[in-house]
């Protein structure tokens, strides 16, 4: 299911999982997908909901850009995976949650924050590790706290390894936009 959602988002938005997103990219993607983005400083991070047959992502505009990308991407993941139904209550963003639905939605946010394409380049150079990803993230997102950055990098590498196992099981690298030099 998560793999299908990733492929669908890659088709609907060519930058998804290829380029690191910014807050502006996230908001444009929501607009492109017909999801209304509402800033609200009272929301701790972000939440997704349906109201009067319209999809919404409510987000805290005062979060750092990294947090915004992860949280808006997480909520987008809920929509892409069909987790948000018109009869459900709003769901608050939980990047490190333990439930399957929250983990899967979080993967979408992580792919927007640090796309697989970038990790493939690091892997190809024999440099895919937490320290290298941390340097990449700190260079790009100087506003992220060290402890959180390390935790996010660890999670992102685990997601990368899981996606690569899925691709190998499918035995079809063409289904995933990995650079041709990756060698899968």
Secondary structure, 3 states (H helix, E strand, C coil): CHHHHHHHHHHHCCCCCCCCCCHHHHHHHHHHCCEEEEECCCCCCEEEEEECCEEEEEECCCCCHHHHHHHHHHHHHHHHCCCCCCCCCCEECCCCCCCHHHHHHHHHHHHHHCCHHHHHHHHHCCCCCHHHHHHHHHHHCCCCCHHHHHHHHHHHHHHHHHHHHHHHHHCCHHHCCCCHHHCC
